[in-house]
Amino acid sequence: MRIYFNGVTKSYVRALRGIERPSWAPIEHEIIEVTGRSGGITTAKKKLVRVIYVPIEVRGVDSFNLQKAKEDLAAWLIKDNPCPLVFPDEPDRVYFAEVTGELNLEEILERGKGILTFICTDPYKYGTTNNYEKPATTGDVNTLVMRNPGTVESYPEFTFIAKKQMTFLDIIAEDAYMRIGRPVSVEETIVNPAELILEDSMSTLVGWTTASQIDGGVRAGSFQANSEGFSVSSFGSGSNWHGPSLQKSISQTLKNFQVEMVCSIYSNSVRDVGRIELYLVDPSGNHIGKLSMKDVLQGDIRNDTEVRIGQLVTGTYLLNGTPEDNLWRSFYGLLRLTRIDGVWSAYVAKIDGKHVGPMQATHIDTLINTDLAALQVHIGVNGTASPSVMKIHKLKVFKRNVITENVVPIIANAGDEITINHKTNEIRINGEDMKKRKDFGGRFFPLKPGDNALVISPGDAVDINSKVRGAYH
């Protein structure tokens, strides 16, 4: 019998008789004894880690290739996170497992025998997934019946697409609820914390004019634009950083603002270098801030961010570096800089379905107080180095409104995607972690086996896409 781990099976591996798959994960009871009373009282119980033992035989290889097979087994089975484990005699069930311990093969001629040990930190096994889609209603609430096909409680996942501006969202079950944001009372006012002033898809150079000053280098070469954004048609030449730079005014000067850039940079070789920079420009043409993503290493591929307020020599760096594990090695993501009444906030994250490796910082500086009047973009390379592949895909500028007492902020606008994953305890809006929006009393709740009636409110505010996977002992 073969086993399938992470969707892969190996032709030279055969599972032998004697597989130990417990009927359920171990159950541990916490019991206290009461004086004068027989037995005890159970105060709590919990499921422990499920352990699965799989005797295997490696065959069809000679002595030399058996050693190579061991390396192949290690590459197949040793993973950083639990992966799906499926047995052919139970094809409609999945265990989420990871190998543990060691594998000592008893080598006999052209065969090797041993025992694989898997642990399942999630003690349940899983079956089919039920998916549900329902459009927004015209009423105050939307009802949804979700059927958990399993025999034990299982946690649902929700994706909502906002149809209009909203200040809250409720998911209400029979004995629990989840809420993000909050409703508005008759004595309160709704305020959009971020009013969109500029959104540029970077598909045309129209409206952009030549800029001059860039950090540590010279302006040279030229941009090109298409449906994917700005890229460089020529970097020109220079002994230090050099490349094109353009500037665009915004429709109004802003004291409180939020600036966002979506860009991408990756290197085909360890010799490639490059930088993408967005400068924030005041009415006098001075830089009051900068967002940058760059690869400056020759001999390695690593993208670092640089977020600064103020000018090159006298400015303050809010972010400078990269997250651990080189998560931004190939970067497509968001860079954001916000100022609200002298409080500066920086946020940078890779976008890969959700935000990956986010870095953020806050700094108070009331001296850099001139208004934002324009944006300046630059893509550059250093000296004669080969350039990384770089593009600027989108720019946005928002006017930030101050949230005061008796004011309720909008948490989502039409088109925004809200995900609430009760299994992983995640709340995201457009991929960004927004657990801070969770109501204090709201919780991530499971669905009991069978039908579960849910109420979504406001019913006219979101289209619903949800799913739950059946879980079993």
Buried (B, 14 or more C-beta within 10 A) or exposed (E): EEBBBBEEEBEBBBBEEEBEBEEEBEEEEEEEEEEEEEEEEEEEEEBEEBBBBBBBBBBBBEEEBBEEBBEBBEEBBEEEEBBBBBBEEEEEBBBBBBBEEEBEBEBEEEBBBBBBBBBBEBBBBBBEEBEBEBEBBEEEEBEBEBBBBBBBBBBBBBBBBBBBBBBBBBBBBEEBBBBBBBEEEEEBEEBBBBBEBBEBEBBEBEEBEEBEBBBEBBBBBBBEBEEEBBBBEEBBEBEEBBBBBBBBBBEEBBBBBBBBBBBBBBBEEEEBBBBBBBBBBBEEEBBBBBBBBBBBBEEEBBBBBBBBBBBEEEBBBBBEEBBEEEBBBBBBBBBBBBBBEBEBBBBBBBBBEBBBBBBBBEBEBEEBEBBBBBBBBBBBBBEEBEBBBBBBBBBBBBBBBEEEEEBBBBBBBEEBBBBBBBBEEBBBBBBBBBEEBBBEEBEBBBBBBEEBEBBBBBBBBBBBBBBBBBBBB
